[in-house]
């Protein structure tokens, strides 16, 4: 595989999995006060549009990374409203 | 311009600017406790690699979006250590 494709896959994996420790922290601490609601909403709409883009250009990595990120952001939004 | 390109640009703009309200909140509230340090570090490395990827494939939108996001995450990391 091209080096640059590997860089792209690592980049996509990192920006996707980065929300896992954030979900874990909010879940465990039952605290989401310092998370910006505007950030979560803008990011959710953004990754949803990236998913649409991914389907349109038939890019499985783009679809997969953004769908997973979208689900993690949905969990954060749920926790934000539950523990505000 | 193609509809799908517009969708991509809107998506990139949203996921980039989403960190502005988060920086504003952390700055104003002087509180970053609920932000996961692991999330910030993984995301910072991820967007840095996306920037490398952008330079490699000569994609100005990828470079611009990820450099701006990287700077915003750096500010959040700084605030995380300042107001922990």
N, CA and C atoms of all chains as a GROMACS GRO file, in nm:
protein
  504
    1UNK      N    1   0.085  -0.119   0.000
    1UNK     CA    2   0.000   0.000   0.000
    1UNK      C    3   0.088   0.124   0.000
    2UNK      N    4   0.042   0.230  -0.064
    2UNK     CA    5   0.117   0.355  -0.063
    2UNK      C    6   0.134   0.407   0.080
    3UNK      N    7   0.251   0.467   0.105
    3UNK     CA    8   0.277   0.526   0.236
    3UNK      C    9   0.169   0.628   0.271
    4UNK      N   10   0.130   0.709   0.172
    4UNK     CA   11   0.037   0.818   0.201
    4UNK      C   12  -0.102   0.765   0.234
    5UNK      N   13  -0.139   0.649   0.172
    5UNK     CA   14  -0.268   0.588   0.206
    5UNK      C   15  -0.266   0.540   0.350
    6UNK      N   16  -0.151   0.484   0.391
    6UNK     CA   17  -0.138   0.438   0.530
    6UNK      C   18  -0.150   0.557   0.625
    7UNK      N   19  -0.084   0.670   0.589
    7UNK     CA   20  -0.096   0.793   0.670
    7UNK      C   21  -0.243   0.834   0.682
    8UNK      N   22  -0.314   0.830   0.570
    8UNK     CA   23  -0.456   0.866   0.569
    8UNK      C   24  -0.539   0.774   0.658
    9UNK      N   25  -0.511   0.643   0.650
    9UNK     CA   26  -0.587   0.548   0.733
    9UNK      C   27  -0.558   0.568   0.881
   10UNK      N   28  -0.430   0.593   0.914
   10UNK     CA   29  -0.395   0.616   1.056
   10UNK      C   30  -0.463   0.745   1.104
   11UNK      N   31  -0.458   0.851   1.018
   11UNK     CA   32  -0.522   0.978   1.054
   11UNK      C   33  -0.671   0.958   1.080
   12UNK      N   34  -0.739   0.888   0.990
   12UNK     CA   35  -0.883   0.864   1.004
   12UNK      C   36  -0.916   0.782   1.128
   13UNK      N   37  -0.830   0.682   1.154
   13UNK     CA   38  -0.852   0.598   1.272
   13UNK      C   39  -0.838   0.681   1.400
   14UNK      N   40  -0.734   0.766   1.404
   14UNK     CA   41  -0.709   0.848   1.524
   14UNK      C   42  -0.822   0.947   1.550
   15UNK      N   43  -0.865   1.021   1.445
   15UNK     CA   44  -0.969   1.122   1.468
   15UNK      C   45  -1.103   1.054   1.500
   16UNK      N   46  -1.120   0.928   1.456
   16UNK     CA   47  -1.243   0.856   1.490
   16UNK      C   48  -1.240   0.803   1.633
   17UNK      N   49  -1.132   0.731   1.668
   17UNK     CA   50  -1.129   0.669   1.801
   17UNK      C   51  -1.107   0.772   1.912
   18UNK      N   52  -1.066   0.895   1.876
   18UNK     CA   53  -1.039   0.995   1.980
   18UNK      C   54  -1.163   1.022   2.065
   19UNK      N   55  -1.282   1.001   2.007
   19UNK     CA   56  -1.403   1.030   2.084
   19UNK      C   57  -1.438   0.919   2.184
   20UNK      N   58  -1.372   0.803   2.172
   20UNK     CA   59  -1.400   0.693   2.266
   20UNK      C   60  -1.361   0.732   2.409
   21UNK      N   61  -1.236   0.784   2.432
   21UNK     CA   62  -1.205   0.825   2.571
   21UNK      C   63  -1.294   0.939   2.621
   22UNK      N   64  -1.342   1.025   2.528
   22UNK     CA   65  -1.432   1.134   2.570
   22UNK      C   66  -1.567   1.080   2.616
   23UNK      N   67  -1.619   0.981   2.540
   23UNK     CA   68  -1.744   0.917   2.582
   23UNK      C   69  -1.723   0.845   2.715
   24UNK      N   70  -1.611   0.773   2.728
   24UNK     CA   71  -1.582   0.698   2.851
   24UNK      C   72  -1.575   0.792   2.971
   25UNK      N   73  -1.510   0.908   2.952
   25UNK     CA   74  -1.496   1.003   3.063
   25UNK      C   75  -1.632   1.060   3.105
   26UNK      N   76  -1.711   1.102   3.006
   26UNK     CA   77  -1.842   1.160   3.037
   26UNK      C   78  -1.932   1.057   3.105
   27UNK      N   79  -1.924   0.934   3.058
   27UNK     CA   80  -2.005   0.825   3.112
   27UNK      C   81  -1.967   0.798   3.257
   28UNK      N   82  -1.836   0.790   3.282
   28UNK     CA   83  -1.784   0.752   3.414
   28UNK      C   84  -1.804   0.865   3.516
   29UNK      N   85  -1.771   0.990   3.472
   29UNK     CA   86  -1.776   1.103   3.565
   29UNK      C   87  -1.917   1.159   3.579
   30UNK      N   88  -2.007   1.118   3.489
   30UNK     CA   89  -2.143   1.175   3.484
   30UNK      C   90  -2.138   1.328   3.480
   31UNK      N   91  -2.041   1.381   3.407
   31UNK     CA   92  -2.024   1.526   3.395
   31UNK      C   93  -1.995   1.562   3.250
   32UNK      N   94  -2.070   1.658   3.198
   32UNK     CA   95  -2.047   1.701   3.059
   32UNK      C   96  -2.052   1.854   3.050
   33UNK      N   97  -2.048   1.921   3.165
   33UNK     CA   98  -2.067   2.065   3.169
   33UNK      C   99  -1.968   2.140   3.079
   34UNK      N  100  -1.842   2.095   3.078
   34UNK     CA  101  -1.739   2.167   3.003
   34UNK      C  102  -1.739   2.134   2.854
   35UNK      N  103  -1.826   2.040   2.813
   35UNK     CA  104  -1.838   2.011   2.669
   35UNK      C  105  -1.933   2.113   2.608
   36UNK      N  106  -1.891   2.175   2.499
   36UNK     CA  107  -1.975   2.275   2.433
   36UNK      C  108  -2.083   2.207   2.350
   37UNK      N  109  -2.210   2.242   2.378
   37UNK     CA  110  -2.322   2.185   2.302
   37UNK      C  111  -2.311   2.224   2.155
   38UNK      N  112  -2.272   2.350   2.130
   38UNK     CA  113  -2.257   2.396   1.991
   38UNK      C  114  -2.153   2.312   1.918
   39UNK      N  115  -2.042   2.279   1.986
   39UNK     CA  116  -1.939   2.195   1.925
   39UNK      C  117  -1.997   2.058   1.886
   40UNK      N  118  -2.070   1.998   1.978
   40UNK     CA  119  -2.126   1.864   1.952
   40UNK      C  120  -2.224   1.867   1.835
   41UNK      N  121  -2.311   1.970   1.831
   41UNK     CA  122  -2.412   1.977   1.725
   41UNK      C  123  -2.345   2.002   1.589
   42UNK      N  124  -2.253   2.101   1.584
   42UNK     CA  125  -2.184   2.131   1.457
   42UNK      C  126  -2.105   2.010   1.408
   43UNK      N  127  -2.037   1.943   1.503
   43UNK     CA  128  -1.956   1.828   1.464
   43UNK      C  129  -2.044   1.713   1.415
   44UNK      N  130  -2.159   1.693   1.482
   44UNK     CA  131  -2.251   1.587   1.442
   44UNK      C  132  -2.303   1.609   1.300
   45UNK      N  133  -2.346   1.733   1.271
   45UNK     CA  134  -2.397   1.763   1.137
   45UNK      C  135  -2.283   1.749   1.035
   46UNK      N  136  -2.163   1.794   1.075
   46UNK     CA  137  -2.047   1.783   0.987
   46UNK      C  138  -2.014   1.639   0.948
   47UNK      N  139  -2.006   1.550   1.046
   47UNK     CA  140  -1.970   1.410   1.013
   47UNK      C  141  -2.084   1.339   0.940
   48UNK      N  142  -2.208   1.384   0.966
   48UNK     CA  143  -2.322   1.328   0.892
   48UNK      C  144  -2.307   1.364   0.743
   49UNK      N  145  -2.270   1.490   0.716
   49UNK     CA  146  -2.249   1.533   0.576
   49UNK      C  147  -2.128   1.460   0.516
   50UNK      N  148  -2.023   1.437   0.597
   50UNK     CA  149  -1.909   1.359   0.548
   50UNK      C  150  -1.954   1.218   0.510
   51UNK      N  151  -2.049   1.161   0.586
   51UNK     CA  152  -2.099   1.027   0.556
   51UNK      C  153  -2.173   1.028   0.422
   52UNK      N  154  -2.258   1.132   0.403
   52UNK     CA  155  -2.328   1.147   0.274
   52UNK      C  156  -2.225   1.155   0.161
   53UNK      N  157  -2.124   1.239   0.184
   53UNK     CA  158  -2.015   1.254   0.085
   53UNK      C  159  -1.951   1.118   0.055
   54UNK      N  160  -1.925   1.041   0.161
   54UNK     CA  161  -1.862   0.909   0.147
   54UNK      C  162  -1.945   0.814   0.062
   55UNK      N  163  -2.080   0.815   0.087
   55UNK     CA  164  -2.168   0.730   0.007
   55UNK      C  165  -2.164   0.773  -0.139
   56UNK      N  166  -2.166   0.906  -0.158
   56UNK     CA  167  -2.171   0.963  -0.293
   56UNK      C  168  -2.048   0.923  -0.373
   57UNK      N  169  -1.930   0.931  -0.310
   57UNK     CA  170  -1.807   0.898  -0.383
   57UNK      C  171  -1.767   0.751  -0.361
   58UNK      N  172  -1.858   0.672  -0.297
   58UNK     CA  173  -1.834   0.529  -0.273
   58UNK      C  174  -1.703   0.501  -0.201
   59UNK      N  175  -1.675   0.580  -0.096
   59UNK     CA  176  -1.552   0.559  -0.020
   59UNK      C  177  -1.585   0.495   0.115
   60UNK      N  178  -1.558   0.363   0.123
   60UNK     CA  179  -1.590   0.290   0.246
   60UNK      C  180  -1.519   0.348   0.369
   61UNK      N  181  -1.387   0.384   0.359
   61UNK     CA  182  -1.321   0.440   0.478
   61UNK      C  183  -1.390   0.568   0.527
   62UNK      N  184  -1.429   0.656   0.434
   62UNK     CA  185  -1.495   0.782   0.472
   62UNK      C  186  -1.629   0.752   0.538
   63UNK      N  187  -1.706   0.658   0.479
   63UNK     CA  188  -1.836   0.620   0.536
   63UNK      C  189  -1.818   0.562   0.676
   64UNK      N  190  -1.728   0.463   0.688
   64UNK     CA  191  -1.711   0.392   0.815
   64UNK      C  192  -1.664   0.487   0.925
   65UNK      N  193  -1.557   0.565   0.897
   65UNK     CA  194  -1.500   0.654   0.999
   65UNK      C  195  -1.605   0.754   1.048
   66UNK      N  196  -1.681   0.811   0.953
   66UNK     CA  197  -1.774   0.916   0.992
   66UNK      C  198  -1.901   0.862   1.057
   67UNK      N  199  -1.943   0.741   1.017
   67UNK     CA  200  -2.060   0.682   1.083
   67UNK      C  201  -2.027   0.650   1.228
   68UNK      N  202  -1.908   0.594   1.250
   68UNK     CA  203  -1.867   0.561   1.388
   68UNK      C  204  -1.856   0.689   1.471
   69UNK      N  205  -1.792   0.793   1.413
   69UNK     CA  206  -1.779   0.920   1.484
   69UNK      C  207  -1.917   0.978   1.516
   70UNK      N  208  -2.008   0.972   1.417
   70UNK     CA  209  -2.143   1.024   1.438
   70UNK      C  210  -2.212   0.955   1.556
   71UNK      N  211  -2.199   0.822   1.564
   71UNK     CA  212  -2.262   0.748   1.674
   71UNK      C  213  -2.202   0.789   1.808
   72UNK      N  214  -2.068   0.807   1.811
   72UNK     CA  215  -2.003   0.849   1.937
   72UNK      C  216  -2.049   0.989   1.979
   73UNK      N  217  -2.066   1.079   1.881
   73UNK     CA  218  -2.112   1.214   1.912
   73UNK      C  219  -2.257   1.211   1.960
   74UNK      N  220  -2.338   1.120   1.901
   74UNK     CA  221  -2.476   1.105   1.947
   74UNK      C  222  -2.480   1.064   2.094
   75UNK      N  223  -2.390   0.972   2.133
   75UNK     CA  224  -2.383   0.929   2.273
   75UNK      C  225  -2.346   1.049   2.361
   76UNK      N  226  -2.248   1.130   2.315
   76UNK     CA  227  -2.207   1.248   2.392
   76UNK      C  228  -2.323   1.347   2.406
   77UNK      N  229  -2.401   1.365   2.299
   77UNK     CA  230  -2.516   1.455   2.304
   77UNK      C  231  -2.619   1.404   2.406
   78UNK      N  232  -2.642   1.272   2.404
   78UNK     CA  233  -2.733   1.210   2.500
   78UNK      C  234  -2.685   1.236   2.643
   79UNK      N  235  -2.553   1.214   2.665
   79UNK     CA  236  -2.496   1.234   2.799
   79UNK      C  237  -2.499   1.382   2.838
   80UNK      N  238  -2.480   1.469   2.737
   80UNK     CA  239  -2.483   1.614   2.762
   80UNK      C  240  -2.620   1.656   2.818
   81UNK      N  241  -2.726   1.599   2.761
   81UNK     CA  242  -2.860   1.636   2.808
   81UNK      C  243  -2.895   1.565   2.939
   82UNK      N  244  -2.839   1.445   2.957
   82UNK     CA  245  -2.868   1.369   3.079
   82UNK      C  246  -2.797   1.429   3.201
   83UNK      N  247  -2.672   1.470   3.182
   83UNK     CA  248  -2.590   1.517   3.296
   83UNK      C  249  -2.558   1.665   3.285
   84UNK      N  250  -2.652   1.745   3.242
   84UNK     CA  251  -2.617   1.887   3.226
   84UNK      C  252  -2.620   1.959   3.360
   85UNK      N  253  -2.039   2.434  -0.947
   85UNK     CA  254  -1.966   2.331  -0.871
   85UNK      C  255  -2.058   2.211  -0.847
   86UNK      N  256  -2.001   2.093  -0.844
   86UNK     CA  257  -2.081   1.974  -0.816
   86UNK      C  258  -2.147   1.984  -0.679
   87UNK      N  259  -2.271   1.933  -0.672
   87UNK     CA  260  -2.342   1.931  -0.543
   87UNK      C  261  -2.258   1.861  -0.437
   88UNK      N  262  -2.196   1.748  -0.476
   88UNK     CA  263  -2.125   1.668  -0.376
   88UNK      C  264  -2.001   1.741  -0.324
   89UNK      N  265  -1.940   1.823  -0.410
   89UNK     CA  266  -1.825   1.901  -0.365
   89UNK      C  267  -1.869   2.005  -0.262
   90UNK      N  268  -1.987   2.064  -0.288
   90UNK     CA  269  -2.041   2.162  -0.194
   90UNK      C  270  -2.069   2.094  -0.059
   91UNK      N  271  -2.128   1.971  -0.066
   91UNK     CA  272  -2.153   1.895   0.057
   91UNK      C  273  -2.022   1.872   0.132
   92UNK      N  274  -1.917   1.836   0.059
   92UNK     CA  275  -1.785   1.813   0.120
   92UNK      C  276  -1.730   1.939   0.185
   93UNK      N  277  -1.744   2.053   0.116
   93UNK     CA  278  -1.693   2.178   0.172
   93UNK      C  279  -1.770   2.219   0.297
   94UNK      N  280  -1.905   2.201   0.292
   94UNK     CA  281  -1.985   2.235   0.411
   94UNK      C  282  -1.946   2.143   0.527
   95UNK      N  283  -1.930   2.013   0.496
   95UNK     CA  284  -1.892   1.916   0.600
   95UNK      C  285  -1.759   1.956   0.664
   96UNK      N  286  -1.660   1.987   0.580
   96UNK     CA  287  -1.527   2.025   0.630
   96UNK      C  288  -1.531   2.153   0.712
   97UNK      N  289  -1.612   2.249   0.665
   97UNK     CA  290  -1.624   2.375   0.739
   97UNK      C  291  -1.686   2.351   0.876
   98UNK      N  292  -1.793   2.268   0.880
   98UNK     CA  293  -1.861   2.242   1.008
   98UNK      C  294  -1.771   2.170   1.108
   99UNK      N  295  -1.701   2.063   1.063
   99UNK     CA  296  -1.618   1.989   1.158
   99UNK      C  297  -1.499   2.074   1.203
  100UNK      N  298  -1.459   2.172   1.119
  100UNK     CA  299  -1.348   2.259   1.159
  100UNK      C  300  -1.393   2.366   1.258
  101UNK      N  301  -1.502   2.439   1.221
  101UNK     CA  302  -1.544   2.550   1.308
  101UNK      C  303  -1.609   2.501   1.437
  102UNK      N  304  -1.647   2.372   1.443
  102UNK     CA  305  -1.713   2.321   1.564
  102UNK      C  306  -1.625   2.340   1.688
  103UNK      N  307  -1.492   2.347   1.670
  103UNK     CA  308  -1.406   2.360   1.787
  103UNK      C  309  -1.398   2.505   1.837
  104UNK      N  310  -1.447   2.600   1.758
  104UNK     CA  311  -1.443   2.740   1.802
  104UNK      C  312  -1.530   2.761   1.927
  105UNK      N  313  -1.659   2.715   1.927
  105UNK     CA  314  -1.738   2.733   2.050
  105UNK      C  315  -1.680   2.656   2.169
  106UNK      N  316  -1.610   2.543   2.140
  106UNK     CA  317  -1.549   2.468   2.251
  106UNK      C  318  -1.433   2.548   2.312
  107UNK      N  319  -1.351   2.609   2.226
  107UNK     CA  320  -1.241   2.693   2.276
  107UNK      C  321  -1.300   2.812   2.353
  108UNK      N  322  -1.405   2.875   2.297
  108UNK     CA  323  -1.466   2.991   2.360
  108UNK      C  324  -1.519   2.954   2.499
  109UNK      N  325  -1.583   2.837   2.508
  109UNK     CA  326  -1.640   2.795   2.637
  109UNK      C  327  -1.531   2.772   2.742
  110UNK      N  328  -1.427   2.698   2.700
  110UNK     CA  329  -1.318   2.667   2.794
  110UNK      C  330  -1.249   2.795   2.840
  111UNK      N  331  -1.231   2.888   2.747
  111UNK     CA  332  -1.164   3.015   2.775
  111UNK      C  333  -1.246   3.097   2.875
  112UNK      N  334  -1.378   3.105   2.848
  112UNK     CA  335  -1.466   3.189   2.927
  112UNK      C  336  -1.490   3.130   3.067
  113UNK      N  337  -1.515   2.997   3.070
  113UNK     CA  338  -1.550   2.932   3.197
  113UNK      C  339  -1.425   2.899   3.279
  114UNK      N  340  -1.308   2.904   3.216
  114UNK     CA  341  -1.183   2.861   3.280
  114UNK      C  342  -1.197   2.720   3.338
  115UNK      N  343  -1.267   2.635   3.264
  115UNK     CA  344  -1.291   2.497   3.308
  115UNK      C  345  -1.271   2.401   3.192
  116UNK      N  346  -1.191   2.298   3.211
  116UNK     CA  347  -1.171   2.199   3.105
  116UNK      C  348  -1.175   2.057   3.161
  117UNK      N  349  -1.223   2.045   3.286
  117UNK     CA  350  -1.216   1.916   3.354
  117UNK      C  351  -1.286   1.803   3.277
  118UNK      N  352  -1.401   1.836   3.215
  118UNK     CA  353  -1.478   1.732   3.147
  118UNK      C  354  -1.426   1.700   3.007
  119UNK      N  355  -1.323   1.775   2.963
  119UNK     CA  356  -1.263   1.742   2.833
  119UNK      C  357  -1.160   1.631   2.855
  120UNK      N  358  -1.169   1.526   2.773
  120UNK     CA  359  -1.076   1.414   2.786
  120UNK      C  360  -0.941   1.451   2.723
  121UNK      N  361  -0.834   1.440   2.803
  121UNK     CA  362  -0.699   1.469   2.752
  121UNK      C  363  -0.663   1.372   2.640
  122UNK      N  364  -0.702   1.244   2.658
  122UNK     CA  365  -0.673   1.142   2.554
  122UNK      C  366  -0.740   1.181   2.423
  123UNK      N  367  -0.864   1.233   2.432
  123UNK     CA  368  -0.935   1.276   2.311
  123UNK      C  369  -0.857   1.386   2.241
  124UNK      N  370  -0.815   1.487   2.317
  124UNK     CA  371  -0.744   1.600   2.258
  124UNK      C  372  -0.614   1.557   2.192
  125UNK      N  373  -0.537   1.468   2.260
  125UNK     CA  374  -0.408   1.425   2.205
  125UNK      C  375  -0.428   1.341   2.079
  126UNK      N  376  -0.520   1.243   2.086
  126UNK     CA  377  -0.545   1.157   1.968
  126UNK      C  378  -0.594   1.241   1.851
  127UNK      N  379  -0.684   1.336   1.880
  127UNK     CA  380  -0.740   1.420   1.774
  127UNK      C  381  -0.632   1.510   1.713
  128UNK      N  382  -0.545   1.565   1.799
  128UNK     CA  383  -0.437   1.652   1.751
  128UNK      C  384  -0.344   1.576   1.657
  129UNK      N  385  -0.302   1.455   1.699
  129UNK     CA  386  -0.213   1.375   1.613
  129UNK      C  387  -0.285   1.338   1.484
  130UNK      N  388  -0.415   1.306   1.497
  130UNK     CA  389  -0.494   1.270   1.379
  130UNK      C  390  -0.501   1.381   1.276
  131UNK      N  391  -0.534   1.503   1.320
  131UNK     CA  392  -0.548   1.612   1.222
  131UNK      C  393  -0.411   1.656   1.169
  132UNK      N  394  -0.305   1.635   1.250
  132UNK     CA  395  -0.170   1.663   1.201
  132UNK      C  396  -0.136   1.568   1.085
  133UNK      N  397  -0.172   1.441   1.102
  133UNK     CA  398  -0.149   1.343   0.994
  133UNK      C  399  -0.237   1.374   0.873
  134UNK      N  400  -0.360   1.422   0.898
  134UNK     CA  401  -0.447   1.464   0.786
  134UNK      C  402  -0.383   1.580   0.710
  135UNK      N  403  -0.315   1.670   0.783
  135UNK     CA  404  -0.247   1.782   0.719
  135UNK      C  405  -0.133   1.732   0.630
  136UNK      N  406  -0.055   1.636   0.684
  136UNK     CA  407   0.052   1.574   0.605
  136UNK      C  408  -0.007   1.513   0.478
  137UNK      N  409  -0.117   1.440   0.498
  137UNK     CA  410  -0.187   1.377   0.385
  137UNK      C  411  -0.229   1.483   0.282
  138UNK      N  412  -0.281   1.595   0.331
  138UNK     CA  413  -0.326   1.703   0.244
  138UNK      C  414  -0.213   1.761   0.160
  139UNK      N  415  -0.096   1.782   0.225
  139UNK     CA  416   0.021   1.832   0.152
  139UNK      C  417   0.063   1.731   0.044
  140UNK      N  418   0.061   1.603   0.084
  140UNK     CA  419   0.106   1.496  -0.006
  140UNK      C  420   0.020   1.491  -0.132
  141UNK      N  421  -0.114   1.502  -0.112
  141UNK     CA  422  -0.203   1.493  -0.228
  141UNK      C  423  -0.237   1.632  -0.283
  142UNK      N  424  -0.168   1.735  -0.232
  142UNK     CA  425  -0.187   1.874  -0.278
  142UNK      C  426  -0.333   1.919  -0.272
  143UNK      N  427  -0.399   1.888  -0.160
  143UNK     CA  428  -0.538   1.930  -0.145
  143UNK      C  429  -0.547   2.046  -0.046
  144UNK      N  430  -0.567   2.166  -0.102
  144UNK     CA  431  -0.571   2.285  -0.016
  144UNK      C  432  -0.683   2.278   0.088
  145UNK      N  433  -0.806   2.232   0.052
  145UNK     CA  434  -0.911   2.225   0.154
  145UNK      C  435  -0.873   2.134   0.271
  146UNK      N  436  -0.810   2.019   0.240
  146UNK     CA  437  -0.770   1.926   0.347
  146UNK      C  438  -0.663   1.991   0.435
  147UNK      N  439  -0.565   2.058   0.371
  147UNK     CA  440  -0.458   2.125   0.447
  147UNK      C  441  -0.518   2.234   0.537
  148UNK      N  442  -0.598   2.322   0.476
  148UNK     CA  443  -0.652   2.437   0.549
  148UNK      C  444  -0.739   2.392   0.666
  149UNK      N  445  -0.837   2.303   0.639
  149UNK     CA  446  -0.930   2.260   0.743
  149UNK      C  447  -0.855   2.197   0.860
  150UNK      N  448  -0.756   2.111   0.828
  150UNK     CA  449  -0.689   2.039   0.936
  150UNK      C  450  -0.587   2.124   1.010
  151UNK      N  451  -0.524   2.221   0.941
  151UNK     CA  452  -0.432   2.310   1.012
  151UNK      C  453  -0.508   2.397   1.111
  152UNK      N  454  -0.625   2.448   1.068
  152UNK     CA  455  -0.705   2.532   1.158
  152UNK      C  456  -0.752   2.449   1.278
  153UNK      N  457  -0.802   2.327   1.248
  153UNK     CA  458  -0.847   2.240   1.358
  153UNK      C  459  -0.731   2.210   1.453
  154UNK      N  460  -0.612   2.183   1.397
  154UNK     CA  461  -0.495   2.153   1.480
  154UNK      C  462  -0.465   2.269   1.575
  155UNK      N  463  -0.470   2.393   1.523
  155UNK     CA  464  -0.442   2.510   1.607
  155UNK      C  465  -0.546   2.523   1.719
  156UNK      N  466  -0.674   2.498   1.685
  156UNK     CA  467  -0.779   2.507   1.787
  156UNK      C  468  -0.760   2.402   1.895
  157UNK      N  469  -0.719   2.280   1.854
  157UNK     CA  470  -0.695   2.173   1.952
  157UNK      C  471  -0.574   2.207   2.039
  158UNK      N  472  -0.472   2.270   1.979
  158UNK     CA  473  -0.356   2.314   2.057
  158UNK      C  474  -0.398   2.412   2.166
  159UNK      N  475  -0.489   2.506   2.131
  159UNK     CA  476  -0.539   2.601   2.230
  159UNK      C  477  -0.612   2.526   2.341
  160UNK      N  478  -0.695   2.426   2.304
  160UNK     CA  479  -0.767   2.348   2.404
  160UNK      C  480  -0.671   2.273   2.495
  161UNK      N  481  -0.563   2.218   2.437
  161UNK     CA  482  -0.462   2.147   2.517
  161UNK      C  483  -0.397   2.243   2.616
  162UNK      N  484  -0.365   2.364   2.567
  162UNK     CA  485  -0.306   2.465   2.654
  162UNK      C  486  -0.401   2.497   2.770
  163UNK      N  487  -0.530   2.518   2.737
  163UNK     CA  488  -0.629   2.549   2.840
  163UNK      C  489  -0.650   2.431   2.934
  164UNK      N  490  -0.641   2.310   2.879
  164UNK     CA  491  -0.657   2.189   2.962
  164UNK      C  492  -0.550   2.185   3.070
  165UNK      N  493  -0.427   2.221   3.034
  165UNK     CA  494  -0.318   2.216   3.133
  165UNK      C  495  -0.324   2.337   3.226
  166UNK      N  496  -0.373   2.449   3.174
  166UNK     CA  497  -0.380   2.570   3.256
  166UNK      C  498  -0.492   2.561   3.360
  167UNK      N  499  -0.608   2.508   3.318
  167UNK     CA  500  -0.725   2.507   3.407
  167UNK      C  501  -0.762   2.365   3.450
  168UNK      N  502  -0.666   2.282   3.476
  168UNK     CA  503  -0.703   2.144   3.511
  168UNK      C  504  -0.748   2.132   3.656
   0.00000   0.00000   0.00000
